Amino acid sequence: MMTISNGFAFARRTGHVLFVGIATVLLAACAHPISIEPKNVPERGTDLSPKKVAYVMSSADRQKQYISEGGGGDRVTYYPYRDFERGLRAALFSVYADVTAVASSSDKAALRDANAAYIFIPEITTSSSSPSALTWPPTNFGFYLSVDVLDAGTLPIAKLRVSGNGTAEWGEFKHDFGLAGRRAVEDAARALVDEIRRNERLR
């Protein structure tokens, strides 16, 4: 999995900013765009914690573009933070009374306004593949989520790690090329709910 930002970071380290920057942009241009935004998300729970929480998602996060493998030697491109945000928000809403998005964990005013007991900071990695030599959409997709959880004083209290896996075959994804990724995101959102509920410090 490669991100556009990783490409430029590598370029800065090696001194070949122009060459690697152009190569990275061309790589993205040659990849097929897909959406992995979930359609089925965790439902609002009946046994909610009365606490309010926040999650960190900046505009820069939403613009992070990832590139990973598809089938037939092709690649796919997508925006995992932007696409996962609906699943993340629904997962938190299924556990807590209220959920607010903030751009940074250092934005004290926003956190104070949100009255957040916990702050969830997601980090996403992905993988995708397909054994097909004839079709480009991925048939296997992995969505790996690491979440740092801070308390109201922005001190770390937990680190959650969950993953989601999705598969799809041609008969399923011929009208929804990101289906395997969408299923992986939905799986990860459900796993996040379970992980939060298992953690006594987050009740």
C-alpha positions as CSV (number, residue, x, y, z in Angstrom):
1,M,0.0,0.0,0.0
2,M,1.4,3.4,-1.0
3,T,0.1,6.9,-0.1
4,I,0.7,10.0,-2.1
5,S,2.2,11.7,1.1
6,N,4.5,8.7,1.5
7,G,5.8,9.2,-2.0
8,F,6.7,12.8,-1.3
9,A,8.3,12.0,2.0
10,F,10.5,9.4,0.3
11,A,11.4,12.0,-2.3
12,R,12.5,14.5,0.3
13,R,14.7,11.9,2.0
14,T,16.5,10.9,-1.2
15,G,16.7,14.4,-2.8
16,H,14.7,13.4,-5.9
17,V,11.7,15.5,-5.2
18,L,10.7,16.2,-8.8
19,F,11.2,12.6,-10.2
20,V,9.5,10.7,-7.4
21,G,6.8,13.4,-7.1
22,I,5.9,13.0,-10.7
23,A,6.1,9.2,-10.6
24,T,3.8,9.1,-7.6
25,V,1.2,11.4,-9.3
26,L,1.4,9.2,-12.5
27,L,0.9,6.1,-10.3
28,A,-2.3,7.5,-8.9
29,A,-3.5,8.6,-12.3
30,C,-3.1,5.1,-13.7
31,A,-5.0,3.5,-10.8
32,H,-8.7,2.8,-10.9
33,P,-10.7,4.9,-8.3
34,I,-13.1,3.0,-6.0
35,S,-15.1,3.8,-3.0
36,I,-15.0,1.7,0.2
37,E,-17.5,3.8,2.2
38,P,-19.7,1.4,4.2
39,K,-23.4,1.0,3.5
40,N,-24.2,-1.2,6.5
41,V,-22.9,0.4,9.7
42,P,-23.3,-0.4,13.4
43,E,-26.8,0.6,14.7
44,R,-27.5,2.8,17.7
45,G,-27.2,0.8,20.8
46,T,-29.9,0.4,23.5
47,D,-27.5,0.3,26.4
48,L,-25.5,3.5,25.8
49,S,-22.8,4.9,28.0
50,P,-23.9,8.5,29.0
51,K,-20.4,9.8,28.1
52,K,-19.6,12.0,25.2
53,V,-16.6,11.3,23.0
54,A,-14.8,12.8,20.1
55,Y,-12.8,11.4,17.2
56,V,-10.0,13.1,15.4
57,M,-10.4,13.6,11.6
58,S,-8.7,16.5,9.9
59,S,-9.3,17.7,6.4
60,A,-5.8,16.4,5.5
61,D,-6.8,13.0,6.8
62,R,-9.8,12.9,4.6
63,Q,-7.7,13.8,1.6
64,K,-5.1,11.0,2.1
65,Q,-5.2,8.9,-1.0
66,Y,-4.1,5.3,-0.9
67,I,-3.0,3.0,-3.8
68,S,-3.0,-0.8,-3.5
69,E,-3.2,-3.8,-5.8
70,G,-6.2,-4.9,-7.9
71,G,-6.3,-7.7,-10.5
72,G,-4.7,-8.0,-13.9
73,G,-1.6,-6.1,-12.7
74,D,-3.7,-3.0,-12.2
75,R,-4.0,-0.9,-9.0
76,V,-6.9,0.8,-7.3
77,T,-7.0,4.2,-5.4
78,Y,-9.3,5.3,-2.6
79,Y,-9.6,7.6,0.4
80,P,-9.7,5.4,3.5
81,Y,-10.1,8.0,6.2
82,R,-12.9,9.8,4.3
83,D,-14.6,6.6,3.4
84,F,-14.3,5.1,6.9
85,E,-15.6,8.2,8.7
86,R,-19.2,7.1,8.5
87,G,-18.4,3.7,9.9
88,L,-16.2,5.2,12.7
89,R,-18.9,7.7,13.7
90,A,-21.6,4.9,13.7
91,A,-19.4,2.6,15.8
92,L,-18.9,5.3,18.4
93,F,-22.6,6.3,18.4
94,S,-23.5,2.6,19.0
95,V,-21.7,2.8,22.4
96,Y,-21.8,6.5,23.6
97,A,-24.4,9.1,24.1
98,D,-22.9,11.7,21.8
99,V,-20.0,11.9,19.3
100,T,-18.2,14.9,17.9
101,A,-15.5,15.2,15.2
102,V,-12.5,17.4,15.9
103,A,-9.7,18.3,13.6
104,S,-6.9,17.8,16.2
105,S,-6.4,16.4,19.6
106,S,-4.5,19.6,20.5
107,D,-7.6,21.7,19.8
108,K,-8.4,22.3,23.4
109,A,-11.3,24.7,22.7
110,A,-13.0,22.1,20.4
111,L,-12.6,19.3,22.9
112,R,-13.9,21.5,25.7
113,D,-17.0,22.4,23.6
114,A,-17.5,18.7,22.9
115,N,-17.2,17.9,26.6
116,A,-15.5,14.7,25.4
117,A,-14.6,12.1,28.1
118,Y,-12.5,10.2,25.5
119,I,-10.8,11.1,22.3
120,F,-10.3,8.5,19.6
121,I,-7.5,8.9,17.1
122,P,-7.6,6.4,14.2
123,E,-4.7,5.2,12.1
124,I,-5.5,3.2,9.0
125,T,-3.5,0.8,6.8
126,T,-4.9,-1.4,4.0
127,S,-4.1,-4.2,1.7
128,S,-5.9,-5.5,-1.4
129,S,-5.4,-8.1,-4.1
130,S,-7.0,-10.2,-6.8
131,P,-5.9,-13.4,-8.5
132,S,-7.7,-12.5,-11.7
133,A,-5.7,-11.7,-14.8
134,L,-8.8,-10.3,-16.6
135,T,-10.6,-8.0,-14.1
136,W,-9.1,-5.1,-12.1
137,P,-11.3,-4.8,-9.0
138,P,-9.8,-6.3,-5.8
139,T,-11.4,-9.6,-4.7
140,N,-9.7,-9.5,-1.3
141,F,-9.3,-6.4,0.9
142,G,-7.8,-5.9,4.3
143,F,-8.6,-2.9,6.5
144,Y,-6.4,-2.5,9.6
145,L,-7.3,0.0,12.3
146,S,-5.2,1.2,15.2
147,V,-6.9,3.7,17.5
148,D,-5.2,5.7,20.3
149,V,-7.7,6.7,23.0
150,L,-7.0,9.7,25.2
151,D,-8.9,10.9,28.2
152,A,-10.3,14.4,28.7
153,G,-6.8,15.6,29.7
154,T,-5.4,14.1,26.4
155,L,-3.5,11.5,28.3
156,P,-3.4,8.0,26.7
157,I,-5.6,5.4,28.3
158,A,-5.9,2.7,25.7
159,K,-4.8,1.5,22.3
160,L,-7.3,-0.5,20.2
161,R,-6.4,-2.7,17.2
162,V,-8.9,-4.3,15.0
163,S,-9.0,-5.4,11.4
164,G,-11.7,-6.0,8.8
165,N,-11.6,-8.4,5.9
166,G,-13.8,-8.3,2.8
167,T,-14.1,-10.5,-0.3
168,A,-16.1,-10.2,-3.5
169,E,-16.4,-12.1,-6.7
170,W,-17.1,-10.9,-10.2
171,G,-20.8,-11.7,-10.1
172,E,-21.1,-9.5,-7.0
173,F,-18.8,-6.5,-7.8
174,K,-19.5,-5.9,-11.5
175,H,-21.6,-3.0,-10.5
176,D,-19.7,-2.1,-7.3
177,F,-16.0,-2.2,-7.9
178,G,-15.1,-1.4,-4.3
179,L,-17.3,-4.1,-2.8
180,A,-14.5,-6.1,-1.2
181,G,-13.2,-2.9,0.4
182,R,-16.6,-1.8,1.5
183,R,-17.1,-5.2,3.3
184,A,-13.7,-4.9,5.0
185,V,-14.6,-1.5,6.3
186,E,-18.0,-2.7,7.6
187,D,-16.2,-5.6,9.3
188,A,-13.7,-3.3,10.9
189,A,-16.5,-1.0,12.2
190,R,-18.3,-4.0,13.9
191,A,-15.0,-5.2,15.4
192,L,-14.3,-1.7,16.8
193,V,-17.6,-1.7,18.6
194,D,-16.8,-5.1,20.2
195,E,-13.3,-3.9,21.2
196,I,-14.6,-0.8,22.8
197,R,-17.3,-2.7,24.8
198,R,-14.7,-5.2,26.0
199,N,-12.5,-2.5,27.4
200,E,-13.5,-1.6,30.9
201,R,-11.6,1.7,30.8
202,L,-13.8,2.9,28.0
203,R,-17.2,2.4,29.6
